Amino acid sequence: MAAAGALERSFLELSGAERERPRHFREFTVCGAGTAGAAAGTVKYTESAGGFCYVESGTLLSVTRNRFIHWKTSGDTLELVEESLDINLLNNAVRLKFQNCSLLPGGVHVSETQNHVIILILTNQTVHRLLLPHPSRMYRSELVVESQMQSIFTDVGKVDFRDPCNYQLIPAVPGLPPNSTASAAWLSSDGEALFALPSAAGGIFILKLPPYDIPGMASVVELKQSSVMQRLLVGWMPTAIRGDQGSSDRPLSLAVHCVENDAFIFALCQDHKLRMWSYKDQMCLMVANILEYVPVKKDLQLTAGTGHKLRLAYSPAMGLYLGIYMHAPKRGQFCIFQLVSAENNHYSLDHISSLFTSQETLIDFALTSTDIWALWHDAENQTVVKYINFEHNVAGQWNPVFMQPLPEEEIIIRDDQDPRVSNAKVLHKGVVYSDY
């Protein structure tokens, strides 16, 4: 019965999108002015991946029903794919190679507006805004009856990636760590594209591109822990913009939550503290020591943090949740908090739960308003996916997610096998049959 109960709380991956045939990627090279002097191979970042689900993906008559985008980055290459579970999307896979640059891990952010899908991209030297038509603007009929249609990536070859309105070199600002991997990006309510990068002094640099349809120049803003804002115009390089904080304050993981006409920027730092800024007010509103929620913290107090991760989840009913993974040798801990606001811009954290891990190596995790979904490598270096309800799981039991293996490149048929049966089994893989 215990096993049956566990299985009831498990998930099975269903391969709705085609994985059996080789995907045809159209390749484009993004040449950034001013990056020719650097070599992409000089900086090595880990591979990363992500996904985006359209707001109306669950709406029956929407053109974006059961439609989503996923991507992965490796070195100087970004692969973008748009999928639909209902129709065939044409020209739906593109491979962008950023010349002399390396994609930052987690440096791809997708948003949708009424007219556009906007992809914000960060490399170690540049930031980019990729403006694509929204699917609802590509078709006149609200009810889609065709079996195939064009993807939003169809006309990506017409994009001018060197348009200064949608592309900018990251300026050589003092205090900007050259090899940092943390980043975040978002769209403001006015249509500005904003990119957040960590400061060596424990603050945040914000690079802003003006709205795509309004002329203007890019600018950089530094958010300091002291709540003092310093504005830097691109191309102007001041000689001394330093805070009083040490390098141990450097952010390891960044996340952004947009609220009305403001954005809250969260940074999980090397000193094991969480900091929160208001972009609108240019102020640091909160500092919380996460070690207060770690039982065994003596070793962590003496060393700078590495491997800490921060994720956000928002629920209109419950508010903003923060998921923090505190990395330590041979063990790890998830801390879940809820952001609590008071008067006069005062904020605090309400501790919801702590979950401990010690067996696998965490690769990445996602947070919802109820669960943690985590991707691990086990002792055999195999990929494992698990999830857990962080509020109503007293036993701390992680539930398995059964993943479908990637299809074999070749189907091997023995002499004593019927080819029709073997091929049918491959076509219906994942469906249980008693006999043929």
C-alpha positions in Angstrom: 0.0 0.0 0.0 2.9 2.4 0.8 4.3 1.8 -2.7 0.9 2.4 -4.3 0.5 5.6 -2.3 3.9 6.8 -3.5 3.0 6.0 -7.1 -0.2 8.0 -6.8 1.9 11.1 -6.1 4.3 10.4 -9.0 4.5 11.8 -12.5 5.3 10.2 -15.9 6.8 12.2 -18.7 4.7 12.0 -21.9 6.6 12.8 -25.1 4.0 14.8 -27.0 6.5 16.7 -29.0 8.4 14.8 -31.7 11.8 13.6 -30.6 12.2 10.6 -32.9 13.4 12.5 -36.0 16.4 14.7 -36.2 15.4 18.3 -35.7 16.4 20.7 -38.5 17.9 23.9 -37.1 18.4 27.0 -39.2 21.7 28.6 -38.1 22.5 32.3 -37.8 25.6 34.0 -36.6 25.2 37.1 -34.4 28.2 39.4 -34.9 28.6 41.9 -32.1 30.5 45.1 -32.8 33.3 45.4 -30.3 33.6 41.8 -29.4 36.2 40.8 -32.0 39.1 41.1 -29.6 37.9 38.4 -27.3 37.8 34.7 -27.7 34.7 32.8 -26.7 36.8 29.8 -25.5 38.5 31.9 -22.8 35.4 31.8 -20.6 33.8 28.4 -19.8 30.2 28.4 -18.5 28.0 25.5 -17.8 25.3 24.5 -20.2 21.8 25.6 -19.3 18.2 25.2 -20.5 14.8 26.7 -19.9 11.2 26.9 -21.1 8.3 29.4 -21.6 4.6 28.7 -21.7 2.2 31.1 -23.3 -0.3 32.8 -21.1 -3.2 31.3 -23.0 -1.7 27.9 -23.6 -4.6 26.4 -21.6 -7.3 28.3 -23.5 -9.3 26.1 -25.9 -9.7 28.4 -28.8 -6.4 30.3 -28.5 -3.8 30.1 -31.2 -1.3 29.5 -28.5 -3.1 26.5 -27.0 -0.7 23.7 -26.0 2.1 25.8 -27.4 5.5 26.6 -25.7 9.1 27.5 -26.3 12.2 25.8 -24.9 15.9 26.5 -25.3 19.4 25.4 -24.3 22.7 27.2 -24.2 26.2 25.8 -24.7 29.3 28.0 -25.1 28.5 30.5 -27.8 25.4 28.8 -29.1 21.7 29.3 -28.2 19.1 26.8 -29.6 15.5 28.0 -29.6 12.5 25.7 -30.4 8.8 26.4 -30.5 6.6 23.4 -30.0 2.9 22.7 -30.3 1.1 19.6 -29.2 -1.8 20.2 -31.6 -0.3 21.3 -34.9 2.9 21.2 -36.9 4.9 24.4 -36.6 7.1 25.2 -39.6 10.6 26.7 -39.3 10.3 26.3 -35.5 14.0 25.7 -34.6 16.8 28.1 -34.8 20.4 28.0 -33.7 22.1 31.4 -32.9 25.9 31.5 -32.6 27.1 34.6 -30.8 30.5 35.4 -32.3 33.4 35.8 -29.7 30.9 35.5 -26.8 29.6 32.9 -24.3 26.0 32.6 -23.2 25.6 33.2 -19.5 23.9 30.2 -17.7 20.3 31.2 -17.3 20.8 34.2 -19.5 17.7 33.7 -21.7 14.4 35.3 -20.6 11.1 35.2 -22.6 8.2 37.5 -22.2 5.0 38.1 -24.2 3.0 41.3 -24.8 -0.2 41.7 -26.8 1.8 42.1 -30.1 5.2 40.5 -29.5 7.2 37.7 -28.0 10.4 39.3 -26.6 13.5 37.3 -25.9 16.2 38.9 -23.7 19.6 37.4 -24.0 22.8 37.9 -22.0 26.3 36.9 -23.0 29.5 37.6 -21.1 30.0 40.7 -23.3 26.6 41.7 -24.7 22.9 42.0 -24.1 20.3 41.5 -26.8 16.5 42.0 -27.3 15.0 39.8 -29.9 11.6 41.1 -31.0 9.3 38.5 -32.6 5.6 38.6 -33.7 3.1 37.2 -31.3 1.3 34.1 -32.7 -2.1 35.9 -32.2 -0.9 38.6 -34.6 0.3 36.2 -37.3 -3.2 34.8 -38.0 -6.4 36.6 -38.7 -8.7 33.7 -37.7 -9.1 33.2 -33.9 -10.1 29.5 -34.5 -7.1 27.6 -35.9 -8.2 24.8 -38.2 -5.0 24.2 -40.2 -2.8 21.2 -39.5 0.3 23.3 -39.7 1.4 27.0 -39.5 4.4 29.1 -39.3 6.4 29.4 -36.1 7.3 32.8 -34.6 10.9 32.0 -35.5 10.1 31.8 -39.3 11.5 35.3 -40.0 14.3 35.4 -37.5 16.7 35.6 -40.4 15.4 39.1 -41.1 16.3 40.4 -37.7 19.2 42.9 -37.5 21.0 41.7 -34.4 23.3 44.7 -34.5 20.5 47.3 -34.3 21.6 49.6 -31.5 18.0 49.7 -30.2 18.1 46.0 -29.4 21.8 45.3 -28.8 24.4 46.7 -26.5 27.9 45.9 -25.3 28.2 45.5 -21.6 30.4 48.5 -20.6 33.7 48.1 -18.8 32.4 49.5 -15.6 34.7 49.3 -12.5 33.2 46.9 -10.0 31.6 44.6 -12.6 33.0 41.1 -12.2 34.3 39.9 -15.5 33.5 36.2 -15.0 30.3 36.3 -13.0 27.5 34.0 -14.1 24.6 35.5 -12.2 22.1 37.6 -14.2 18.5 38.5 -14.6 16.4 40.4 -17.2 12.8 41.7 -17.5 10.6 44.1 -19.3 9.3 47.2 -17.6 5.7 48.4 -17.8 7.0 51.1 -20.2 8.6 48.5 -22.6 12.2 49.0 -21.5 14.5 46.0 -21.5 16.4 45.7 -18.3 19.4 43.5 -17.6 20.7 42.9 -14.1 24.4 41.9 -13.4 26.2 41.6 -10.0 28.6 44.2 -8.6 31.8 43.1 -6.9 30.8 45.4 -4.1 27.6 43.5 -3.4 25.3 45.7 -5.3 23.6 45.3 -8.7 24.3 46.9 -12.1 21.2 47.5 -14.3 21.7 48.0 -18.0 18.6 49.5 -19.6 17.6 49.6 -23.3 14.8 52.0 -24.2 11.5 50.8 -25.6 12.1 49.3 -29.1 9.9 52.0 -30.8 11.2 55.0 -28.9 14.6 56.5 -29.8 17.0 56.8 -26.9 20.4 55.6 -25.6 21.2 52.8 -23.2 22.3 53.5 -19.7 23.6 51.8 -16.6 22.5 52.2 -13.1 24.2 50.8 -10.0 22.1 49.8 -7.0 24.2 49.9 -3.9 23.7 48.3 -0.5 23.9 51.8 1.0 20.7 52.7 -0.9 22.7 55.3 -2.8 22.1 55.2 -6.6 24.9 56.0 -9.1 23.9 56.5 -12.7 26.5 55.7 -15.4 26.0 56.5 -19.1 27.3 53.9 -21.5 30.8 54.9 -22.7 31.5 56.9 -19.5 33.9 55.1 -17.3 34.4 56.6 -13.8 37.6 55.9 -12.0 36.2 55.0 -8.6 32.8 53.6 -7.9 33.3 51.4 -5.0 31.2 50.4 -2.0 32.5 49.5 1.4 31.6 45.9 1.1 34.0 43.1 0.4 34.0 40.6 -2.4 32.2 38.1 -0.2 29.0 40.2 -0.7 29.0 39.4 -4.4 25.6 38.0 -5.7 25.6 34.4 -6.7 22.0 34.2 -8.0 19.6 36.9 -9.1 15.9 36.9 -9.6 13.3 39.6 -10.4 9.6 40.1 -9.5 7.6 42.8 -11.3 4.9 44.7 -9.3 2.8 47.3 -11.0 5.3 50.1 -12.0 8.2 48.7 -10.0 10.5 45.6 -10.0 12.0 43.9 -6.9 15.4 42.5 -7.5 16.6 39.7 -5.2 20.2 38.7 -4.8 21.5 35.7 -2.9 25.1 36.5 -2.1 28.4 34.9 -1.1 28.0 36.0 2.5 24.8 33.8 2.6 22.6 36.8 2.8 19.5 37.6 0.7 19.2 41.2 -0.4 16.2 42.9 -2.1 16.2 46.2 -4.0 13.4 48.4 -5.5 14.4 49.4 -9.0 11.9 52.3 -9.0 13.2 53.8 -5.7 16.8 52.7 -6.3 17.0 51.4 -2.7 18.0 48.3 -0.9 14.8 47.4 1.1 15.8 44.2 2.9 18.8 42.1 4.0 18.2 38.7 5.5 20.8 36.3 6.9 19.8 32.8 5.5 22.2 31.1 7.9 19.7 31.8 10.6 17.6 29.0 9.1 20.6 26.5 8.7 21.0 24.1 11.6 24.7 23.2 11.0 26.2 26.5 9.9 29.6 26.8 11.6 31.6 25.7 8.5 29.4 28.0 6.2 30.0 31.0 8.4 33.8 30.8 7.8 33.7 30.4 4.0 32.1 32.3 1.0 29.1 30.6 -0.4 29.3 28.7 -3.7 26.5 27.0 -5.5 23.6 28.8 -3.8 20.5 29.2 -6.0 17.4 31.4 -5.8 14.1 31.0 -7.5 10.7 32.8 -7.2 7.1 31.8 -7.6 4.1 34.1 -7.5 0.5 33.2 -6.7 -2.2 35.9 -6.9 -3.9 34.4 -3.9 -0.8 33.8 -1.7 1.7 36.3 -2.9 5.5 35.9 -3.6 7.4 32.7 -2.6 11.2 32.5 -2.5 13.0 29.2 -2.9 16.6 29.2 -1.7 19.0 26.3 -2.1 22.0 26.6 0.3 24.8 24.5 -1.0 27.3 22.9 1.4 29.8 20.0 1.0 28.0 16.6 1.1 24.7 18.2 2.0 22.3 20.9 0.9 19.2 22.6 2.2 16.1 24.2 0.6 14.6 27.1 2.5 11.1 28.4 1.4 10.0 31.8 2.4 7.1 34.1 1.8 7.6 37.8 1.3 5.8 39.9 3.9 5.2 43.6 3.3 4.5 46.3 5.9 4.2 50.1 5.8 6.9 52.5 4.6 8.6 50.0 2.3 9.5 47.6 5.1 9.7 43.9 4.1 10.5 40.7 5.9 10.6 36.9 5.2 8.1 34.4 6.7 9.9 31.0 6.9 7.6 28.4 5.5 9.7 25.2 5.5 13.2 23.7 5.2 14.0 20.6 3.3 17.3 18.7 3.5 19.2 16.8 0.8 22.4 14.7 0.9 22.4 12.0 -1.7 22.3 13.6 -5.2 24.0 16.6 -6.8 21.5 19.4 -7.6 21.7 20.7 -11.1 18.8 23.1 -11.1 15.3 23.5 -9.6 12.1 25.3 -10.3 9.6 26.6 -7.7 5.8 26.8 -7.8 3.4 28.1 -5.2 3.2 24.6 -3.8 6.1 22.5 -4.9 9.8 22.3 -5.6 10.8 20.5 -8.8 14.5 19.6 -8.9 16.9 18.1 -11.4 19.7 16.0 -9.9 22.7 13.8 -10.8 22.8 10.7 -8.7 25.9 8.7 -7.6 26.0 7.0 -11.0 25.8 10.4 -12.7 22.3 9.6 -14.0 19.7 12.4 -14.4 17.0 12.2 -11.8 13.9 14.5 -11.5 11.9 14.7 -8.3 9.3 17.0 -6.8 8.1 17.7 -3.3 5.3 19.7 -1.6 7.2 22.1 0.6 4.4 23.0 3.0 2.5 19.7 3.6 5.3 17.1 3.6 6.3 16.5 7.2 8.3 13.4 6.3 10.4 15.2 3.7 9.6 12.6 1.1 10.5 13.5 -2.5 8.3 12.0 -5.2 9.8 10.5 -8.4 9.2 11.8 -11.9 9.6 8.9 -14.4 11.4 10.3 -17.5 11.2 8.8 -20.9 14.6 7.8 -22.3 15.7 9.4 -25.5 14.9 7.3 -28.6 17.5 5.0 -29.9 19.3 6.1 -33.1 18.7 2.7 -34.7 16.1 0.0 -34.1 17.8 -3.4 -33.8 15.7 -6.3 -35.0 16.8 -9.9 -34.3 16.2 -12.7 -36.8 13.5 -14.2 -34.6 11.6 -10.9 -34.3 8.7 -9.6 -36.5 9.8 -6.2 -37.8 6.1 -5.0 -37.7 5.9 -5.8 -34.0 9.3 -4.2 -33.2 8.4 -1.0 -35.0 4.9 -0.9 -33.4 6.5 -1.1 -30.0 8.7 1.8 -30.8 5.8 3.9 -32.1 3.7 3.1 -29.0 6.5 3.4 -26.5 5.1 4.4 -23.1 1.8 2.6 -23.7 1.4 -0.7 -21.8 0.1 -3.7 -23.8 -0.4 -7.2 -22.3 0.5 -9.0 -25.6 0.6 -8.7 -29.4 
